[in-house]
């Protein structure tokens, strides 16, 4: 009975964290708000720490609450997989929560999902495209596709591939403002850039002896490569974006590559990030293996 109560406690806590209220969690689980509240009180008493900060307006997870939520979600997912696997004679099934950046996910990940779900109809892909990073370790996603250097952590990573970048502008913009012939010419142009904290306001260029970063300026900054691409297509300015996103636009001549003799050829590496280990759900391992095998097939979608 104690083990059953513990599993139910995990489900109640996860529902409260997901819905943000005792009432909504109660409706989801067919419990009264007071019953939900008593469950949370019981968990906190057992752990000897506060998991939720409660005000009249909102519920906020404490640091301990975030840790407990991550473990709760993983345990509940494992229980779900065990039960569903037995019910379906061991075939992988269940839900995989996938996180990816908007532009990269739309172009490189979403086109791969049709074949995966066709071959594995018992697995549900719950994909969230956002340029805000989710915390995989805390259970906010099962698999996250990320680019660039990765911080040290206990998470597992699987290299998917890499991608170059190109400076582009629309023919209309170039007709109005002229075409830059050297990096120094960009000082006279509207250069659209990222506003990420990790993004420096410099674009790298190859010189005769090395690669140098040059500071650029513009009237718009964005947290999304897709936004910068659309602005470039609209003739607002010049952008430096991933090659995966511009193949069709260049082929259709709605975008023009610029300053290619000075392109340093730097590559942006993409990884799948996930919680590994012996208890890693089979469906997650299957999906990560699939991404690693088929990543890059999006190129055919762009031709």
C-alpha positions in Angstrom: 0.0 0.0 0.0 2.9 2.4 0.8 4.4 1.8 -2.6 1.0 2.5 -4.3 0.6 5.7 -2.2 4.1 6.8 -3.3 3.3 6.3 -7.0 0.0 8.2 -6.5 1.8 11.0 -4.7 4.2 11.4 -7.7 1.3 11.6 -10.1 -0.5 14.2 -8.0 2.7 16.3 -7.6 3.4 16.1 -11.4 -0.2 17.2 -12.2 0.1 20.2 -9.8 3.4 21.3 -11.4 2.0 20.8 -14.9 -1.4 22.6 -14.3 -0.2 25.2 -11.8 -3.1 24.8 -9.4 -4.6 22.3 -7.0 -8.1 22.7 -8.6 -6.9 21.9 -12.1 -4.8 19.0 -10.9 -7.8 17.7 -9.0 -10.0 17.9 -12.1 -7.3 16.0 -14.1 -7.1 13.2 -11.5 -10.7 13.2 -10.2 -9.7 14.4 -6.8 -10.9 17.3 -4.7 -8.6 20.4 -4.3 -8.4 19.6 -0.6 -7.3 16.0 -1.4 -4.6 17.3 -3.6 -3.4 19.8 -1.0 -3.3 17.0 1.7 -1.2 14.9 -0.7 1.3 17.7 -1.3 1.5 18.3 2.5 2.2 14.6 3.0 5.0 14.6 0.5 6.6 17.7 2.0 6.3 16.3 5.5 7.9 13.0 4.4 10.8 14.8 2.7 11.2 17.5 5.4 11.4 20.3 2.9 9.2 22.7 1.0 8.5 21.7 -2.7 6.0 24.5 -3.6 5.7 28.1 -2.7 2.0 29.0 -2.5 0.5 32.4 -2.9 -3.1 33.5 -3.7 -2.0 34.0 -7.3 0.4 31.2 -8.2 2.3 28.1 -7.3 6.0 28.1 -7.7 8.4 25.2 -7.5 11.3 25.5 -5.1 14.8 24.2 -6.1 13.9 21.0 -4.3 10.6 20.9 -6.0 12.2 21.1 -9.4 14.5 18.2 -8.5 11.6 16.1 -7.2 9.5 16.9 -10.3 12.3 15.7 -12.7 12.5 12.4 -10.8 8.7 12.0 -10.6 8.3 12.5 -14.3 11.0 9.9 -15.1 9.5 7.3 -12.7 6.0 7.8 -14.0 7.2 7.5 -17.5 9.1 4.2 -16.6 5.9 2.8 -14.9 3.9 3.7 -18.0 6.4 2.1 -20.3 6.5 -1.1 -18.3 2.7 -1.5 -18.2 2.2 -0.5 -21.8 5.1 -2.8 -22.9 3.5 -5.8 -21.2 0.2 -4.9 -22.7 1.6 -4.9 -26.1 4.1 -7.8 -25.7 7.1 -5.6 -25.3 6.8 -3.3 -28.3 8.1 0.2 -27.4 5.2 2.6 -26.9 4.3 5.7 -25.0 5.1 9.4 -25.3 8.4 11.0 -26.1 8.7 14.8 -25.4 11.1 16.3 -27.9 12.4 19.9 -27.8 14.1 21.7 -30.7 14.7 25.2 -31.9 12.0 26.6 -34.1 13.8 26.9 -37.5 16.1 23.9 -37.1 13.3 21.8 -35.8 10.9 22.7 -38.5 13.4 22.0 -41.3 15.6 19.2 -39.9 13.5 17.3 -37.3 9.8 17.5 -38.2 10.3 16.0 -41.8 11.8 12.9 -40.1 8.8 12.2 -37.9 6.4 10.8 -40.5 8.6 7.7 -41.2 9.3 7.2 -37.5 5.7 7.2 -36.4 4.7 5.1 -39.4 7.2 2.4 -38.3 6.4 2.8 -34.6 2.6 3.7 -34.4 2.5 3.0 -30.6 4.9 5.8 -29.9 3.5 9.4 -29.6 6.0 12.2 -30.4 5.2 15.3 -28.4 7.3 17.9 -30.1 7.8 21.5 -28.8 9.6 23.9 -31.1 11.0 26.9 -29.1 14.2 28.8 -29.0 14.1 28.8 -25.2 16.1 25.9 -23.7 14.3 23.3 -21.6 15.8 21.5 -18.7 16.1 17.8 -19.7 17.7 16.9 -16.4 14.6 18.2 -14.6 12.2 16.2 -16.8 11.0 19.1 -19.0 11.8 17.0 -22.1 12.9 13.5 -22.9 15.1 14.5 -25.9 16.4 18.0 -26.8 18.2 18.8 -30.0 20.8 21.4 -29.3 23.5 23.2 -31.3 26.9 24.5 -30.3 29.1 23.7 -27.3 27.4 21.8 -24.5 27.9 22.5 -20.8 29.3 19.8 -18.6 26.4 17.7 -17.2 25.4 14.2 -16.3 23.2 14.1 -19.5 24.0 11.8 -22.4 24.7 13.3 -25.8 24.6 11.9 -29.3 26.1 13.7 -32.2 23.6 14.2 -35.1 25.6 16.3 -37.6 26.8 19.7 -38.4 25.9 22.7 -40.5 27.5 25.8 -42.0 26.3 29.4 -42.1 26.0 31.9 -44.9 25.4 35.6 -45.0 22.4 36.4 -47.2 20.1 39.2 -48.3 17.2 39.6 -50.7 17.6 41.0 -54.3 15.3 43.9 -53.4 17.5 44.9 -50.4 20.6 44.7 -52.5 19.0 46.7 -55.3 18.2 49.5 -52.8 21.3 49.5 -50.6 24.0 48.0 -52.8 26.0 44.7 -52.5 28.8 44.5 -50.0 32.0 43.4 -51.6 34.2 43.2 -48.4 33.4 42.7 -44.7 34.1 46.3 -44.0 31.2 47.3 -46.3 28.8 45.9 -43.8 29.2 49.0 -41.7 26.9 50.7 -44.2 24.3 48.0 -44.0 21.4 46.9 -41.7 22.8 43.6 -40.2 20.2 41.5 -38.5 21.5 39.5 -35.5 20.6 37.2 -32.7 19.8 38.5 -29.2 20.8 35.4 -27.3 23.1 36.1 -24.3 25.5 33.6 -25.7 25.5 35.3 -29.1 28.2 37.8 -29.7 27.5 40.8 -32.0 30.3 39.7 -34.3 30.4 37.8 -37.5 33.6 35.8 -38.3 35.4 36.4 -41.6 38.4 34.7 -43.1 41.4 36.9 -43.8 44.7 35.9 -45.5 46.1 34.5 -42.3 43.3 33.9 -39.8 39.7 34.3 -38.9 38.6 37.6 -37.4 35.4 38.6 -35.8 33.8 41.8 -36.9 31.1 43.7 -35.0 27.9 44.3 -36.9 24.9 46.6 -36.2 21.3 46.6 -37.3 17.8 47.8 -36.4 16.4 44.4 -35.4 17.6 41.5 -33.2 15.7 38.3 -32.6 16.0 35.0 -30.7 15.0 32.9 -33.7 16.8 32.1 -36.8 13.5 31.7 -38.6 12.6 35.3 -37.7 15.9 36.6 -39.1 15.4 34.5 -42.2 12.0 36.0 -42.8 13.3 39.5 -42.2 16.0 38.9 -44.8 13.4 37.5 -47.2 11.3 40.7 -46.6 14.2 42.9 -47.6 14.7 44.3 -44.1 18.5 43.7 -44.0 21.3 41.2 -44.1 21.4 38.1 -41.9 23.9 35.3 -41.2 21.9 32.1 -40.9 22.2 28.3 -41.0 22.6 26.7 -44.4 19.9 24.1 -43.6 17.3 26.9 -43.7 18.2 28.7 -46.9 18.7 26.0 -49.6 15.3 26.5 -51.3 15.5 30.3 -51.0 18.9 30.5 -52.7 17.8 28.0 -55.4 14.7 30.2 -56.1 16.9 33.3 -56.0 14.8 34.9 -53.2 18.0 35.2 -51.2 21.6 35.9 -52.5 24.7 34.6 -50.7 27.1 37.4 -49.8 30.9 37.6 -49.0 31.5 34.0 -49.7 35.2 34.4 -50.4 35.4 35.5 -46.7 33.3 32.7 -45.3 35.4 31.0 -42.6 33.6 27.7 -43.1 32.8 27.4 -39.4 30.4 24.5 -38.5 27.6 24.4 -36.0 27.3 20.9 -34.4 23.9 19.5 -33.4 23.4 16.9 -30.7 20.6 15.0 -29.2 20.6 15.5 -25.4 18.8 13.0 -23.1 18.9 11.2 -19.8 20.7 7.9 -20.3 21.5 4.9 -18.1 20.1 1.5 -17.5 16.6 2.9 -17.0 16.4 4.8 -20.2 13.1 4.0 -21.8 13.3 1.9 -24.9 11.2 4.3 -26.9 13.7 7.1 -26.2 16.7 5.0 -27.2 14.9 4.0 -30.4 14.1 7.6 -31.2 17.7 8.9 -30.6 19.1 6.1 -32.7 16.7 7.0 -35.5 17.7 10.7 -35.4 21.4 9.8 -35.5 20.8 7.6 -38.5 18.5 9.8 -40.5 19.6 13.3 -39.6 20.5 15.2 -42.7 17.8 13.7 -44.9 16.1 17.1 -44.6 18.4 18.2 -47.4 16.2 16.3 -49.8 13.2 18.3 -48.5 14.9 21.5 -49.5 15.8 20.6 -53.1 
